[in-house]
Amino acid sequence: MAPLDTNPTSAQQVTFVRKTAGHPTRTRWTVAQVRELLELPLPELLFRAQTVHREHHDPTKVQLSTLLSIKTGGCPEDCSYCPQSRRFDTGVADEPMLQLDAVLEAAKAAKAAGASRFCMGAAWRGPKQKDLDPVLDMVKAVKSLGLETCATLGLLRDGQAEQLADAGLDYYNHNLDTSPEHYGDIIKTREYQDRLDTLERVRDAGLHVCCGGIVGMGEDVIDRAGLIAQLANLDPYPESVPINALVQVEGTPLHGADKVDVIDFVRVIAAARITMPTTFVRLSAGRTQMSDEGQAMCFVAGANSIFYGDKLLTTGNPEADRDRALMARLGLEPL
Protein backbone atom coordinates (compact mmCIF):
# COMPACT_ATOMS: atom_id res chain seq x y z
CA MET A 1 0.00 0.00 0.00
CA ALA A 2 1.84 3.09 -1.23
CA PRO A 3 1.02 6.76 -0.68
CA LEU A 4 -1.30 8.23 -3.29
CA ASP A 5 0.28 10.18 -6.13
CA THR A 6 -0.82 13.66 -5.11
CA ASN A 7 0.20 15.39 -8.33
CA PRO A 8 -3.18 16.71 -9.50
CA THR A 9 -2.15 16.56 -13.16
CA SER A 10 -0.99 12.94 -13.15
CA ALA A 11 -3.76 11.11 -11.31
CA GLN A 12 -6.33 9.48 -13.55
CA GLN A 13 -9.90 8.62 -12.59
CA VAL A 14 -10.17 4.86 -12.13
CA THR A 15 -13.49 3.29 -11.20
CA PHE A 16 -13.29 0.16 -9.09
CA VAL A 17 -15.43 -1.90 -6.74
CA ARG A 18 -14.63 -1.80 -3.03
CA LYS A 19 -13.48 -5.07 -1.49
CA THR A 20 -15.98 -4.90 1.35
CA ALA A 21 -19.46 -6.13 0.53
CA GLY A 22 -22.25 -3.58 0.67
CA HIS A 23 -20.16 -0.62 -0.50
CA PRO A 24 -20.94 0.85 -3.92
CA THR A 25 -18.68 1.24 -6.89
CA ARG A 26 -16.95 4.60 -6.65
CA THR A 27 -14.61 6.89 -8.52
CA ARG A 28 -11.01 7.34 -7.43
CA TRP A 29 -10.52 10.88 -6.13
CA THR A 30 -7.64 13.06 -7.24
CA VAL A 31 -6.24 15.77 -5.02
CA ALA A 32 -7.42 18.33 -7.56
CA GLN A 33 -10.99 17.04 -7.32
CA VAL A 34 -11.00 17.20 -3.53
CA ARG A 35 -9.55 20.70 -3.63
CA GLU A 36 -12.40 21.73 -5.93
CA LEU A 37 -14.84 20.44 -3.31
CA LEU A 38 -13.10 22.35 -0.53
CA GLU A 39 -13.25 25.57 -2.53
CA LEU A 40 -16.92 25.36 -3.53
CA PRO A 41 -19.27 28.10 -2.29
CA LEU A 42 -20.29 26.91 1.16
CA PRO A 43 -24.04 26.56 0.40
CA GLU A 44 -23.26 24.35 -2.61
CA LEU A 45 -20.75 22.26 -0.65
CA LEU A 46 -23.17 21.71 2.23
CA PHE A 47 -25.98 20.82 -0.17
CA ARG A 48 -23.84 18.19 -1.87
CA ALA A 49 -22.63 16.78 1.44
CA GLN A 50 -26.11 16.62 2.96
CA THR A 51 -27.46 14.97 -0.20
CA VAL A 52 -24.82 12.24 -0.02
CA HIS A 53 -25.34 11.90 3.72
CA ARG A 54 -29.07 11.30 3.36
CA GLU A 55 -28.50 8.66 0.69
CA HIS A 56 -26.53 6.51 3.13
CA HIS A 57 -27.43 7.55 6.68
CA ASP A 58 -30.29 8.72 8.86
CA PRO A 59 -29.49 12.46 9.21
CA THR A 60 -31.00 12.51 12.73
CA LYS A 61 -28.75 9.77 14.18
CA VAL A 62 -25.29 10.21 15.71
CA GLN A 63 -22.99 7.40 16.79
CA LEU A 64 -21.46 7.95 20.25
CA SER A 65 -17.97 6.70 21.11
CA THR A 66 -16.01 7.02 24.34
CA LEU A 67 -12.20 7.08 24.42
CA LEU A 68 -10.12 5.99 27.41
CA SER A 69 -6.36 6.33 27.76
CA ILE A 70 -5.24 2.95 29.12
CA LYS A 71 -1.55 3.94 29.00
CA THR A 72 -0.75 7.65 29.23
CA GLY A 73 2.51 9.48 28.52
CA GLY A 74 6.09 8.42 27.85
CA CYS A 75 5.72 7.93 24.09
CA PRO A 76 9.08 7.95 22.24
CA GLU A 77 7.61 9.51 19.08
CA ASP A 78 7.99 13.20 18.15
CA CYS A 79 4.49 13.97 16.85
CA SER A 80 4.46 17.77 17.05
CA TYR A 81 0.86 17.95 18.27
CA CYS A 82 1.05 15.34 21.02
CA PRO A 83 1.41 16.15 24.74
CA GLN A 84 2.17 12.48 25.46
CA SER A 85 5.58 12.56 23.80
CA ARG A 86 8.42 12.27 26.30
CA ARG A 87 10.40 14.64 24.07
CA PHE A 88 8.21 17.60 25.10
CA ASP A 89 7.67 19.24 28.48
CA THR A 90 3.88 19.31 28.67
CA GLY A 91 3.23 18.19 32.23
CA VAL A 92 1.85 14.81 31.11
CA ALA A 93 3.44 12.11 33.25
CA ASP A 94 4.47 8.65 32.08
CA GLU A 95 1.88 6.49 33.80
CA PRO A 96 1.57 2.69 34.04
CA MET A 97 -1.11 0.82 32.15
CA LEU A 98 -4.53 0.80 33.77
CA GLN A 99 -5.71 -2.37 35.43
CA LEU A 100 -8.48 -4.43 33.84
CA ASP A 101 -10.99 -3.57 36.58
CA ALA A 102 -10.54 0.17 36.01
CA VAL A 103 -11.02 -0.19 32.25
CA LEU A 104 -14.12 -2.33 32.75
CA GLU A 105 -15.68 0.19 35.12
CA ALA A 106 -15.02 3.01 32.64
CA ALA A 107 -16.61 0.95 29.86
CA LYS A 108 -19.69 0.26 31.98
CA ALA A 109 -20.03 3.97 32.74
CA ALA A 110 -19.67 4.83 29.04
CA LYS A 111 -22.39 2.37 28.09
CA ALA A 112 -24.69 3.69 30.81
CA ALA A 113 -24.16 7.21 29.44
CA GLY A 114 -25.23 6.13 25.96
CA ALA A 115 -21.99 5.27 24.16
CA SER A 116 -22.10 2.34 21.74
CA ARG A 117 -18.36 2.10 21.06
CA PHE A 118 -15.49 2.07 23.56
CA CYS A 119 -12.00 2.94 22.35
CA MET A 120 -8.82 2.19 24.30
CA GLY A 121 -5.71 4.22 23.54
CA ALA A 122 -2.10 3.68 24.58
CA ALA A 123 0.89 6.01 24.16
CA TRP A 124 3.28 3.61 22.46
CA ARG A 125 5.21 3.61 19.21
CA GLY A 126 3.72 0.16 18.99
CA PRO A 127 2.91 -2.59 21.50
CA LYS A 128 5.36 -5.28 22.52
CA GLN A 129 3.79 -8.66 23.19
CA LYS A 130 3.95 -8.09 26.96
CA ASP A 131 1.99 -4.88 26.40
CA LEU A 132 -0.51 -6.48 24.05
CA ASP A 133 -1.46 -9.42 26.28
CA PRO A 134 -3.31 -7.33 28.92
CA VAL A 135 -4.96 -5.28 26.16
CA LEU A 136 -6.39 -8.49 24.71
CA ASP A 137 -8.01 -9.18 28.08
CA MET A 138 -9.44 -5.66 28.10
CA VAL A 139 -10.91 -6.11 24.63
CA LYS A 140 -12.57 -9.38 25.65
CA ALA A 141 -14.01 -7.82 28.82
CA VAL A 142 -15.36 -4.71 27.09
CA LYS A 143 -16.81 -6.80 24.25
CA SER A 144 -18.68 -8.91 26.81
CA LEU A 145 -20.61 -5.78 27.85
CA GLY A 146 -22.18 -5.55 24.40
CA LEU A 147 -20.11 -2.55 23.31
CA GLU A 148 -18.26 -2.19 20.04
CA THR A 149 -14.53 -2.23 20.75
CA CYS A 150 -11.80 -0.04 19.31
CA ALA A 151 -8.10 0.29 20.08
CA THR A 152 -5.36 2.70 19.12
CA LEU A 153 -1.98 1.31 20.12
CA GLY A 154 0.41 2.63 17.48
CA LEU A 155 2.22 0.62 14.82
CA LEU A 156 1.35 -3.08 14.69
CA ARG A 157 3.74 -5.91 13.94
CA ASP A 158 2.90 -9.02 11.93
CA GLY A 159 0.35 -11.15 13.76
CA GLN A 160 -0.75 -8.54 16.29
CA ALA A 161 -3.85 -7.43 14.37
CA GLU A 162 -4.93 -11.06 14.17
CA GLN A 163 -4.59 -11.41 17.95
CA LEU A 164 -6.75 -8.32 18.45
CA ALA A 165 -9.35 -9.66 16.03
CA ASP A 166 -9.42 -13.01 17.84
CA ALA A 167 -10.00 -11.17 21.12
CA GLY A 168 -13.09 -9.50 19.66
CA LEU A 169 -11.79 -6.11 18.56
CA ASP A 170 -14.10 -4.41 16.07
CA TYR A 171 -12.12 -1.30 15.03
CA TYR A 172 -8.47 -0.31 15.00
CA ASN A 173 -7.64 3.39 14.93
CA HIS A 174 -4.48 4.59 13.22
CA ASN A 175 -4.63 8.09 11.76
CA LEU A 176 -2.72 9.35 8.73
CA ASP A 177 -2.77 12.81 10.38
CA THR A 178 -2.10 14.89 7.25
CA SER A 179 -1.00 14.71 3.62
CA PRO A 180 2.20 12.85 2.65
CA GLU A 181 3.81 16.15 1.67
CA HIS A 182 3.14 17.85 5.02
CA TYR A 183 3.78 14.78 7.13
CA GLY A 184 7.53 15.28 7.49
CA ASP A 185 6.94 18.72 9.01
CA ILE A 186 4.87 17.16 11.79
CA ILE A 187 6.50 13.79 12.52
CA LYS A 188 10.02 12.50 11.90
CA THR A 189 10.18 9.32 13.98
CA ARG A 190 7.94 7.24 11.70
CA GLU A 191 7.31 7.29 7.99
CA TYR A 192 3.99 7.73 6.22
CA GLN A 193 4.46 4.25 4.80
CA ASP A 194 4.70 2.87 8.36
CA ARG A 195 1.15 4.05 8.95
CA LEU A 196 -0.08 2.58 5.68
CA ASP A 197 1.58 -0.74 6.53
CA THR A 198 -0.26 -0.90 9.85
CA LEU A 199 -3.56 -0.13 8.12
CA GLU A 200 -2.87 -2.97 5.69
CA ARG A 201 -2.22 -5.38 8.56
CA VAL A 202 -5.48 -4.28 10.16
CA ARG A 203 -7.42 -4.88 6.93
CA ASP A 204 -5.78 -8.25 6.34
CA ALA A 205 -6.90 -9.35 9.84
CA GLY A 206 -10.51 -8.53 9.00
CA LEU A 207 -10.81 -5.58 11.37
CA HIS A 208 -12.69 -2.37 10.62
CA VAL A 209 -10.47 0.68 10.10
CA CYS A 210 -10.80 3.97 11.96
CA CYS A 211 -8.48 6.46 10.28
CA GLY A 212 -8.55 10.23 9.90
CA GLY A 213 -6.45 13.29 10.49
CA ILE A 214 -5.90 16.64 12.16
CA VAL A 215 -6.70 20.08 10.78
CA GLY A 216 -4.87 23.18 11.99
CA MET A 217 -1.25 22.00 11.92
CA GLY A 218 -0.03 24.68 9.51
CA GLU A 219 -1.24 22.82 6.44
CA ASP A 220 -2.70 24.51 3.37
CA VAL A 221 -5.76 23.59 1.32
CA ILE A 222 -3.70 21.26 -0.88
CA ASP A 223 -2.60 19.34 2.21
CA ARG A 224 -6.19 19.05 3.40
CA ALA A 225 -7.21 17.81 -0.03
CA GLY A 226 -4.27 15.41 0.00
CA LEU A 227 -5.33 13.94 3.34
CA ILE A 228 -8.93 13.41 2.23
CA ALA A 229 -7.80 11.90 -1.08
CA GLN A 230 -5.48 9.50 0.75
CA LEU A 231 -8.31 8.36 3.00
CA ALA A 232 -10.91 8.13 0.25
CA ASN A 233 -8.62 6.09 -2.00
CA LEU A 234 -7.76 3.45 0.58
CA ASP A 235 -9.30 0.22 -0.68
CA PRO A 236 -11.70 0.06 1.02
CA TYR A 237 -11.91 3.46 2.62
CA PRO A 238 -12.19 3.51 6.45
CA GLU A 239 -15.46 2.67 8.17
CA SER A 240 -14.77 5.51 10.64
CA VAL A 241 -13.02 8.79 9.79
CA PRO A 242 -12.22 11.03 12.78
CA ILE A 243 -11.59 14.64 11.81
CA ASN A 244 -9.75 16.50 14.56
CA ALA A 245 -9.13 20.21 15.06
CA LEU A 246 -5.73 20.68 16.63
CA VAL A 247 -5.91 21.09 20.40
CA GLN A 248 -2.87 23.19 21.19
CA VAL A 249 -0.97 22.11 24.29
CA GLU A 250 1.77 24.28 25.79
CA GLY A 251 5.14 22.61 25.39
CA THR A 252 4.38 20.97 22.05
CA PRO A 253 5.99 22.41 18.89
CA LEU A 254 2.57 23.30 17.45
CA HIS A 255 1.54 25.38 20.43
CA GLY A 256 0.87 28.89 19.12
CA ALA A 257 -0.04 27.79 15.59
CA ASP A 258 -2.83 29.65 13.84
CA LYS A 259 -6.17 28.19 14.84
CA VAL A 260 -8.21 26.61 12.09
CA ASP A 261 -11.19 28.67 10.96
CA VAL A 262 -14.42 26.86 11.81
CA ILE A 263 -15.76 27.30 8.27
CA ASP A 264 -12.61 25.68 6.87
CA PHE A 265 -13.08 22.84 9.34
CA VAL A 266 -16.69 22.38 8.22
CA ARG A 267 -15.44 22.21 4.63
CA VAL A 268 -13.14 19.30 5.53
CA ILE A 269 -16.04 17.46 7.20
CA ALA A 270 -18.15 17.97 4.06
CA ALA A 271 -15.39 16.76 1.75
CA ALA A 272 -14.92 13.65 3.87
CA ARG A 273 -18.64 12.92 3.66
CA ILE A 274 -18.83 13.37 -0.12
CA THR A 275 -15.75 11.27 -0.86
CA MET A 276 -16.54 8.51 1.66
CA PRO A 277 -20.33 8.23 1.58
CA THR A 278 -20.88 5.21 3.82
CA THR A 279 -18.31 5.97 6.51
CA PHE A 280 -18.98 7.39 9.96
CA VAL A 281 -17.39 10.86 9.91
CA ARG A 282 -16.47 11.59 13.50
CA LEU A 283 -16.30 15.09 14.93
CA SER A 284 -13.38 14.48 17.26
CA ALA A 285 -10.77 16.55 19.13
CA GLY A 286 -11.24 20.30 19.23
CA ARG A 287 -14.94 20.42 20.05
CA THR A 288 -14.23 22.28 23.31
CA GLN A 289 -13.04 25.25 21.25
CA MET A 290 -16.01 25.10 18.91
CA SER A 291 -19.35 26.83 19.44
CA ASP A 292 -22.64 24.96 19.36
CA GLU A 293 -23.33 26.66 16.05
CA GLY A 294 -20.02 25.43 14.63
CA GLN A 295 -20.77 21.88 15.71
CA ALA A 296 -24.26 22.13 14.24
CA MET A 297 -22.74 23.08 10.87
CA CYS A 298 -20.50 20.00 11.09
CA PHE A 299 -23.55 17.77 11.53
CA VAL A 300 -25.18 19.43 8.52
CA ALA A 301 -21.95 18.82 6.60
CA GLY A 302 -22.21 15.10 7.27
CA ALA A 303 -20.60 14.38 10.64
CA ASN A 304 -22.52 11.56 12.29
CA SER A 305 -20.27 10.42 15.10
CA ILE A 306 -18.67 12.11 18.11
CA PHE A 307 -16.38 11.24 20.97
CA TYR A 308 -18.63 11.40 23.99
CA GLY A 309 -17.46 12.10 27.53
CA ASP A 310 -15.47 14.67 29.44
CA LYS A 311 -11.99 13.66 28.24
CA LEU A 312 -10.16 12.26 25.24
CA LEU A 313 -6.69 10.82 25.79
CA THR A 314 -5.27 13.78 27.72
CA THR A 315 -7.29 16.78 26.53
CA GLY A 316 -10.75 17.98 27.47
CA ASN A 317 -13.95 17.13 25.62
CA PRO A 318 -17.42 18.68 25.93
CA GLU A 319 -19.24 17.24 28.91
CA ALA A 320 -21.87 14.61 28.20
CA ASP A 321 -24.63 16.88 29.53
CA ARG A 322 -23.66 19.60 27.05
CA ASP A 323 -23.65 17.08 24.22
CA ARG A 324 -27.06 15.75 25.14
CA ALA A 325 -28.45 19.28 25.35
CA LEU A 326 -27.01 20.22 21.96
CA MET A 327 -28.30 17.05 20.33
CA ALA A 328 -31.75 17.72 21.78
CA ARG A 329 -31.73 21.26 20.37
CA LEU A 330 -30.78 19.91 16.95
CA GLY A 331 -33.25 17.03 17.03
CA LEU A 332 -30.44 14.45 16.93
CA GLU A 333 -30.53 11.09 18.68
CA PRO A 334 -27.88 8.48 19.55
CA LEU A 335 -27.55 5.71 17.02
Residue pairs with C-beta under 8 A, 6 or more apart in sequence:
1 196
1 197
1 199
1 200
1 234
2 193
2 196
3 180
3 192
3 193
3 196
3 230
4 11
4 31
4 180
4 226
4 229
4 230
4 233
5 11
6 31
6 179
6 180
6 181
6 222
6 226
6 229
6 230
7 31
8 30
8 31
8 32
8 35
9 32
11 28
11 30
11 31
11 32
12 28
12 30
13 27
13 28
13 30
14 27
14 28
15 25
15 26
15 27
15 28
16 25
16 26
16 28
16 235
17 25
18 24
18 25
18 26
18 235
18 236
18 237
19 235
19 236
20 236
22 278
23 236
23 278
24 277
24 278
26 277
28 233
29 228
29 229
29 232
29 233
29 275
30 229
31 222
31 225
31 226
31 229
32 225
33 229
34 225
34 226
34 228
34 229
34 232
34 271
34 275
35 221
35 222
35 225
37 45
37 48
37 225
37 267
37 270
37 271
37 274
37 275
38 45
38 221
38 224
38 225
38 267
38 268
38 271
39 221
40 48
42 263
42 266
42 267
45 267
45 270
45 271
45 301
46 266
46 270
46 297
46 300
46 301
48 270
48 274
49 269
49 270
49 271
49 273
49 274
49 300
49 301
49 302
50 59
50 300
50 301
50 302
52 273
52 274
52 277
52 302
53 59
53 273
53 277
53 302
53 304
55 277
56 277
56 278
57 304
58 335
59 304
60 331
60 332
60 333
61 304
61 332
61 333
61 334
61 335
62 299
62 303
62 304
62 305
62 306
62 327
62 332
62 333
62 334
62 335
63 116
63 117
63 280
63 282
63 304
63 305
63 306
63 334
63 335
64 114
64 115
64 116
64 117
64 305
64 306
64 308
64 334
64 335
65 115
65 116
65 117
65 118
65 119
65 150
65 282
65 305
65 306
65 307
65 308
66 106
66 107
66 110
66 113
66 115
66 117
66 118
66 119
66 307
66 308
66 309
67 119
67 120
67 121
67 307
67 309
67 311
67 312
67 313
68 98
68 103
68 106
68 107
68 110
68 118
68 119
68 120
68 121
69 121
69 122
69 123
69 313
69 314
70 97
70 98
70 103
70 120
70 121
70 122
70 135
70 138
71 95
71 96
71 97
71 98
71 121
71 122
71 123
71 124
71 131
72 84
72 92
72 93
72 94
72 95
72 123
72 313
72 314
73 84
73 86
73 92
73 93
73 94
73 95
73 123
73 314
74 84
74 86
74 94
74 95
74 123
75 82
75 84
75 85
75 86
75 123
75 124
75 125
76 85
76 86
76 87
76 125
76 189
77 85
77 87
77 125
77 154
77 187
77 189
77 190
78 85
78 87
78 187
78 188
78 189
79 85
79 177
79 186
79 187
79 189
80 185
80 186
80 187
80 217
80 252
80 253
80 254
81 186
81 214
81 217
81 246
81 247
81 249
81 252
81 254
82 88
82 252
83 90
83 91
83 92
83 249
83 251
83 252
83 314
83 315
84 90
84 92
84 123
84 313
84 314
85 252
86 94
88 251
88 252
88 253
89 251
90 249
90 250
90 251
90 252
91 251
92 314
97 122
97 131
97 134
100 134
100 137
100 138
100 141
103 120
103 138
103 141
103 142
104 138
104 141
104 142
104 145
106 118
107 118
107 141
107 142
107 145
107 147
108 145
110 118
110 147
110 308
110 309
111 118
111 145
111 146
111 147
113 308
113 309
113 320
114 308
114 320
114 324
114 334
115 147
115 308
115 309
116 147
116 148
116 334
116 335
117 147
117 148
117 149
117 150
117 170
117 171
118 142
118 145
118 147
118 148
118 149
118 150
119 149
119 150
119 151
119 152
119 171
119 173
119 210
120 135
120 138
120 139
120 142
120 149
120 150
120 151
120 152
121 151
121 152
121 153
121 173
121 313
122 131
122 135
122 151
122 152
122 153
122 154
123 313
124 131
124 153
124 154
125 154
125 155
125 189
125 190
126 153
126 154
126 155
126 156
126 157
126 198
127 135
127 153
127 154
127 156
127 160
131 153
132 153
132 160
132 163
132 164
135 151
135 153
135 164
136 163
136 164
136 167
137 167
139 149
139 151
139 164
139 167
139 168
139 169
140 167
140 168
142 149
143 149
143 167
143 168
143 169
143 170
148 170
148 171
149 168
149 169
149 170
149 171
150 169
150 170
150 171
150 172
150 173
150 210
150 240
151 164
151 169
151 171
151 172
151 173
152 172
152 173
152 174
152 210
154 174
154 198
155 174
155 190
155 194
155 195
155 197
155 198
156 172
156 174
156 198
156 201
156 202
158 201
160 201
161 172
161 201
161 202
161 204
161 205
161 207
162 205
164 172
164 205
164 207
165 205
165 206
165 207
169 207
170 207
170 208
171 207
171 208
171 209
171 210
171 239
171 240
172 202
172 207
172 208
172 209
172 210
173 210
173 211
173 240
173 242
174 195
174 198
174 199
174 202
174 209
174 210
174 211
175 195
175 211
175 212
175 213
175 214
175 242
175 244
176 183
176 192
176 195
176 196
176 211
176 212
176 213
176 227
176 230
176 231
177 183
177 186
177 187
177 195
177 213
177 214
177 217
177 227
178 186
178 213
178 214
178 217
178 219
178 223
178 226
178 227
179 219
179 222
179 223
179 224
179 225
179 226
179 227
179 230
180 192
180 226
180 230
181 222
181 223
181 226
182 217
182 218
182 219
182 223
182 226
183 192
185 218
186 217
186 254
199 209
199 211
199 234
202 209
203 209
203 236
208 238
208 239
208 240
209 234
209 238
209 239
209 240
210 238
210 239
210 240
210 241
210 242
210 282
211 231
211 234
211 238
211 240
211 241
211 242
212 231
212 238
212 240
212 241
212 242
212 243
212 244
212 272
212 282
212 284
213 227
213 231
213 243
213 244
214 244
214 245
214 246
214 285
215 224
215 243
215 244
215 245
215 246
215 260
215 264
215 265
215 268
216 245
216 246
216 257
216 258
216 259
216 260
216 265
216 286
217 246
217 254
217 257
218 254
218 257
218 258
219 227
224 264
224 268
224 271
225 271
228 268
228 271
228 272
228 275
229 275
231 237
231 238
231 241
231 272
231 275
231 276
232 272
232 275
232 276
237 275
237 276
237 279
238 276
238 279
239 278
239 279
239 280
240 279
240 280
240 282
240 305
241 272
241 276
241 279
241 280
241 281
241 282
242 282
242 284
242 285
242 305
242 307
243 265
243 268
243 269
243 272
243 281
243 282
243 283
243 284
243 303
244 284
244 285
244 286
245 260
245 265
245 285
245 286
245 287
245 289
245 290
246 254
246 257
246 259
246 260
246 285
246 286
247 285
247 286
247 288
247 289
247 315
248 254
248 255
248 256
248 257
248 259
249 255
249 314
249 315
259 289
260 286
262 290
262 291
262 294
262 297
263 297
265 286
265 290
265 294
265 298
266 294
266 297
266 298
266 301
267 301
269 281
269 283
269 298
269 301
269 302
269 303
270 301
270 302
272 279
272 281
272 302
273 281
273 301
273 302
273 303
274 302
280 304
280 305
281 302
281 303
281 304
281 305
282 303
282 305
282 306
282 307
283 295
283 298
283 299
283 303
283 305
283 306
283 307
284 306
284 307
284 312
285 307
285 312
285 315
285 317
287 295
287 306
287 307
287 317
287 318
288 315
288 316
288 317
288 318
290 298
292 326
292 329
295 326
296 326
296 330
299 330
299 332
304 335
306 323
307 317
308 317
308 320
308 323
309 317
309 320
310 316
310 317
310 318
310 319
310 320
311 317
318 326
327 333
327 334
